[in-house]
């Protein structure tokens, strides 16, 4: 299932050699596996973002392994050194192995 999310560079201008901050977020419910459904009374299964990967021009530079205690609609900030123009892709994988990818262009001045 495709989910809404985003990735962007927080700095407005940067050049090769600068370190910028990337902000990534995904709209995703999180269920710990300990709560009951209001209507059926059954325990809801675990459902959470388990992996977040940051890739630049196809090369992995940051990987995060998450647990069920992560908040709903998680947000992340990651530093990245600008080495050239390209594309940052953030890949979110949840506990059902559904993948959501978001991307941003990197254009140094």
VENCORKA-V882045 format. One line per field, one symbol per residue. psi: psi as a letter, one per 40 degrees, with the letter a starting at -180 (. if undefined). A space follows every 50 residues. Layout:
psi->???
This chain:
psi->hhiiaihihdidhiiheihihhhiiihhihheeeiihdddeihhihhihd hhhhihfehhehhhhiieeiiifiiihhihhhdiiahhhhhhhaeefhhh hiiihhgi.
